[in-house]
Amino acid sequence: MSNEKTYPMTILGKLEKEREMEQLIKINRPEIVARIKEARELGDLSENAEYHAAKEEQSILEGRIATINNMLRFVEIIDDTISVEEKEKLEAQLQEANAKVEQYVAGVEEAKANNAKEEALLLEEKVKLEKWYAEKVQDLLNTVEVSETKKSSDDVTIGKTVTFIEVGEDDEEEYTIVGSAEADPLEGKISNDSPIAKGLLGKKVGDIVKIATPGGDMEVKIINIQ
């Protein structure tokens, strides 16, 4: 049996990681390679700040590509449905991708007319990226199950959205528990490895849970799980 770590993701989280991978490989990598080439042509690399900055960015980029590649190799889909709101968001992203295709195609023609070959090549890659993404989104919209009330659960599990209040307070807090690969606190998505998620996992509506945080312990009451 493999001991490789798995990466829990929703079906939308997997799509976003695939998009990021395509962006890094098809757009960002060639841009950095071009910058390194230009910097080399300036000579004396020992004091060439642009060269060293580009090489550092290249190292970071290649590390990110390796990380995402590993995540996608060992992805574990924890929710293969989407909500009505998520469907609407995907439809908006599809429209945006198609609009970008038109924009970049026009840019390619303009760049060619100006004999800007490298700019035209980069824009052609952007056209391919947006077409690829539009196809992926359209395929998902054609095949994925849309849940009117997103699968509910008696217990808090990865992929569920939990609403709770701190004991003694009135303000509600809501978080969606996701795998570490999808975590984005600004979007209300917290990693299953975070202190809050660890305290909530496995609990039920009505449970009062003590959660250890860097700022101290707090008690919360779960009022909704969906």
N, C-alpha and C positions, 0 to 999 in steps of 0.2 A: 504493500500500500504506500502511496506517495505521502511524504511528509511536507510537501510544498504548501506554503501558506495560500489560502484562497482569499479572494477579494470580493466581498458581498457588494452587489450593485443592483439598482433597479434597471429595467430595460432602457430607460431614458438616460440613466447615468452611463451605461455602456456606450450608448450612441455618442454622448458628448466626449467620452474618452477616445473613441474612434475618430471623431472629428479633430480633436486636438492632435492626435498622432499624424493624421494626414496634413494638417496645417504645419506642424513642425518639420515633417520630412519634405513636403513638396514646396513649401514657401520659405520658412525660416532658415532651414539648412542651406539652400542655395544662396540666400541673401548674405549669410555670414561668410560662406565660402568666397563670394564675390568681394566682400569687404576685406577679407584676409589677402586676397590676390592683389587688390588695389594698394593695400598697405605695404605689401612686400615690394611693390614696384617703386616705392619711395626710397628704398635702400636703408642701410644701417638699422636693422631690427632691434638692436640693443636699446635704443632710445626712442623707439617708435611706439608712442602711447596707443595710437589707434590699432596697431597690430596686436599688441598685448591685450587690449580690451576685447577685441574681436575673438582672439584665441580663448580668452576666459569665457566669453559668451558661448562659444562653440562647445567648450567642455560642459558647461551647464546644460546646454541644449541636448547634447548626446546623452547625458545622464538622465534627463527627463524622458527622452525617447525610450531608453532602456527600461526605465521604471514603468511607463505606460504599457510597453510591450509585455512586460512581466504580468502586469495587472490583467491585461486582456487574455493572456495565456491561461491564467488561473482564475478567471472571473466566475463568480457564483451568482446567478440571477435570483434575486430574492423576491421580486415582484414583476410579473410579466404583463400586468395590466396598467392602464393609465386612467386618470380621472377625466371628467369633462373639461375641467380647466386646463389640464395638461394637453388634451387634444386641441383645444383652441390655441394654446401656445405653439404647438407643433405646426398648425395651419399657418400661423403668423410667420413662423420661421421659414416655412416653405415659400411663402410669398416673398419674404426678404431675400432668400437665396436666389430665386428666379429673377428678382430685380437686379441683384448684384451681377448675375450672369450677363444681362443686357448691358449694364454699366461697363463691365470689364471688356465685353466684346467691342463696344464702341471705343474703349481705350486702346485696344489692340490695333484697330484700324488707324486711329490717330497716331499712335507710336510708329507704326509702319510708314505712314505718310511722311513722318518727320525723320525717318531712317534711324529711329531709336530702337535698335534691335534687341538690346538686353531688356529694356522696359517692356517691349512687346512680348518677349519670352516669359517674363515674370507674370504679366497680365494673362497670358494664355494658361499658365499654371493655375492662376486664381479662378479662371473660367472653369477649368477641370474640377477644381476643389468644390466650387459652389454647385456644379452639376452633379457631382458625386453625392454631396450632402442632400441636395433636393431629391435625388433618387432614393436615398436611404430613408428620408423622412416620409416620402410618398409611400414607399413600401411598408413602413411601419404603420402609417395611417390606414392602409388597405388591409392589414392583417391583425393588428393588435386589438385586444378586447378593451372596450371602453366601459368602465364601471361607473354607474351613476352615483354610487355611494361608496366608492373605493373599499375594497374588502375590509370588513371589520374583524376584530379579534377580541376575545375575552382577555388575552394577555398582551402585554407590551412586547413586541418583537421587532427585529430589524425591518425597516420598510414602513412601519406604522407611525402615524402622527399622534403625539400625546399632548393633551392639554392638562395643565395642573395649576394649582395656586399654592403659594407658600403659606404654611399654617400661620394664621394671625394676620394675613394680608388679603386684599380683595382682588388685586390685579392678576389676570390670567396670563400664563406663559404657554407657548405652543412650540413644539419642536418635532421635526421629523427625524427619526433615527435611521441613519444610513451607514454603509460601510465607510471606512476611512478614506477610500478613493473618491467618494462623492461629497465628503464633509465640506460645508460652507456656512459657517455661523451667521454670516450676514444675510443668508437666504433662509435661515431657520433650520438648517440641516446640520445635525451634530453626529459625530462619529460614534459608533457603537463602543469604541474604546474610551470615550470621554467619561469623566466622573458622573455627570448627570445621567447619561445613557446607562451606564453600569448599574446605577441605583434604580433605574426605572424598569429595566429589562426583566420580564417574567412577572411583573406586578399587574394588578387588575384595577378597574375603576373603583374608586372608594378607598383604595389602600393609601395609608399614610407612610411615606417613605423617608428615611433619613439619608441624605446625600452628602458625601464628603467632597468639598470643593477647596481650592487653594485659599479661598477667603474664609473658610470655616464651614462647619456642618450646618445644614439647613433641613427642615422637615417640609415636605410638600404632600399635598393630597391630589391624587389623580382624579380628574373629573370627566375625562373623555379619552377614548382610544378609537382611532379609525385608520 
